[in-house]
Amino acid sequence: MTEETTNTVSFKDKEYDVADLSERGQALVSFIRSVRQEAAGFQARLSVLQAAEITFSKELEDIFNEPVQEELA
């Protein structure tokens, strides 16, 4: 027995079979999926950058909190 997978999309609480859409409709579904994947990648990258910013800020705070050493002339 083979399992048949359907390619559907939800729009305004209704399910649509992508195969039943026009070529343009299918292309738009593909574009939207691609944009969502790209956005998820950017979101993951943003999370990494935000974590780096926090780490760098904490390190800088440590430097600011170090006792000041006077230079000997």
C-alpha positions as CSV (number, residue, x, y, z in Angstrom):
1,M,0.0,0.0,0.0
2,T,1.4,3.4,-1.0
3,E,0.8,6.6,0.9
4,E,-0.5,9.4,-1.2
5,T,0.5,12.9,-0.1
6,T,-1.5,15.9,-1.1
7,N,-0.1,19.3,-1.7
8,T,-2.6,21.7,-0.1
9,V,-2.5,25.3,1.0
10,S,-4.6,27.0,3.6
11,F,-6.0,30.4,2.8
12,K,-8.5,32.2,5.1
13,D,-9.4,29.0,7.0
14,K,-10.0,27.0,3.8
15,E,-7.9,24.2,2.3
16,Y,-7.1,24.2,-1.4
17,D,-5.4,21.5,-3.4
18,V,-2.5,23.2,-5.2
19,A,-2.9,21.0,-8.2
20,D,-6.3,22.5,-8.8
21,L,-5.0,26.0,-9.0
22,S,-4.0,27.8,-12.2
23,E,-0.4,27.9,-13.2
24,R,-0.2,31.4,-11.8
25,G,-1.8,30.3,-8.6
26,Q,0.7,27.4,-8.3
27,A,3.6,29.8,-8.9
28,L,2.3,32.2,-6.3
29,V,2.1,29.4,-3.7
30,S,5.6,28.4,-4.6
31,F,6.8,32.1,-4.2
32,I,5.1,32.4,-0.8
33,R,6.6,29.2,0.4
34,S,10.0,30.3,-0.8
35,V,9.6,33.7,0.9
36,R,8.6,32.1,4.2
37,Q,11.7,29.8,4.1
38,E,13.9,32.8,3.3
39,A,12.3,34.7,6.2
40,A,12.9,31.8,8.6
41,G,16.5,31.8,7.6
42,F,16.8,35.5,8.2
43,Q,15.1,35.1,11.6
44,A,17.6,32.4,12.6
45,R,20.5,34.6,11.5
46,L,19.0,37.5,13.4
47,S,18.8,35.4,16.6
48,V,22.5,34.6,16.2
49,L,23.3,38.3,15.7
50,Q,21.3,39.3,18.7
51,A,23.0,36.7,20.9
52,A,26.4,38.0,19.7
53,E,25.4,41.6,20.5
54,I,24.4,40.6,24.0
55,T,27.7,38.7,24.5
56,F,29.8,41.6,23.2
57,S,27.8,44.1,25.3
58,K,28.4,42.0,28.5
59,E,32.1,41.8,27.7
60,L,32.3,45.6,27.1
61,E,30.5,46.1,30.4
62,D,33.1,44.0,32.2
63,I,35.8,46.3,30.6
64,F,34.0,49.4,31.8
65,N,33.8,47.9,35.3
66,E,37.5,47.1,35.6
67,P,39.4,49.2,38.0
68,V,41.3,52.0,36.3
69,Q,45.0,51.6,36.4
70,E,47.0,54.8,36.4
71,E,50.0,55.0,34.1
72,L,53.4,55.4,35.7
73,A,55.4,58.3,34.2
